[in-house]
Amino acid sequence: MWMGFWNERFDLIAWRKANVTGRYRNWQEQNIERTLWKLGTLPPGLLAFYGLTEPLDRRWHVLGLGYDVNIDNRLIETAAVVHYNGNMKPWLKLGIGRYKPFWSRYLNSSHPYLQDRVTA
């Protein structure tokens, strides 16, 4: 069941109808003792939206650039969104070298905070 939350802005009517905030708070409350997950907001976010979304076509949203070394560059180049999920982020030395250019081309490496950090 796709609720259509995002279309240039959030659809607050659909959000409220699905009680997304309540669902999120419920999972946070169930995890007060940190027995379900240790850190982060991703687990309760995924649970809050469970059953309310549809998967995206892989050609639109390419996952795995932080762990999968075998993604076809043509797939990456035509994607609307690339996701560096995994441990090998492109801004880290252990990042997958062949994927770093897809990240660094949009990086403002002249920014003072990045002068000593960028390793493209």
N, C-alpha and C positions, 0 to 999 in steps of 0.2 A: 504494500500500500504506500504509494508515494504521496506525501503530504504537500509537496511544493513549497517548502519553507524558503527557498532561496530563488529569487528571480530579480536580480539587481538589488534587492533588499529583502529582509526577512518578512515573511507573511505572518504577522503576529496573531491574526485570527486563527490560522491553521496551527500555529505554535501553541496557542492557548487551548484550542480544541483537543489537541493531542496531549496536553498537560506536560509538555517537555520539561519545564522548570520543576514541576512537582516530581516527575520521574527522576530527574537529576538529583534533587535534594534527597529523595528517598534512598538512592544508592549511596550518597555521601553519608547519610545517617546510619545506614547499615554497616558502613565501614569505619565507624568512629574508632574502633580498637585496632584498625589497620590489619585485620585478619583476612580480608578479601583481596586487597592489593596494597602494596607498601606506599608508593608515591604516585603522583601525577594526576592529571585530569582526564587523560584519554579513556581509562576504563569506565568511569561513570558517564562520560559523554557518549561512548559507544553503546552502553546499556540504555541510556535515556532515549536514544534514537533507534534502538532495536525494533525492527518491524515497521519502521516508518520511512525507509529509504529503499532505493533500487540501486543495484550495482552499475557503475559506469563502464562503458565499453573501454576495453584496454587501449584501443587506439586513441582515446581521448585523454586518459589519465594513466601515465606509465609509472608503475611502482618498481621498487627494488634497486634504485640506483645507489643505495648504500650497502648492498650485499650481493647482488646478482651481476657477475662479470660478463654475462652472455646476452645482454639486451641489444637488439639490433639498433644501430645508430639511426637508421631511417625511421624506425618507430618513435624514437626519442625526438627527432627533428620535426616530426609532424604532430606531436602531441600538444594539447593545449596546456597540460599540467604535467610536470615531471616531479616525482616524489623521491627524495633521497632518504627513504626509510631504511633502517638498518644502522649498523655501527660505523660503517666506512663513509662518513660524511665528507663532502668534497673540500671542506675547509680544514680538515684534519690531514696530517701527513699520511695516515693510513687509508685515506680516501682512494677510490678506484680512479686511477690516472686518466683513463680514456673518457670518464664522465665529467671530470673537472671543468673542461671548457664550456659545457652546457650551463654550468653555474657561474663561472667567472666572467662570462661575456656580459652579464647583467650587473656585475659587482662594480661599485665605484671604489676602485683600489686607491684612489688619491685621498680618500677620507682619512683624517688623522687617526682615527681609532683602528684603521685597518693597515696602516703603513707597515707594521712588522708582523702582521698576522697572515697575510694572503700568500698562499703557496699554490698557485694555479699550474 
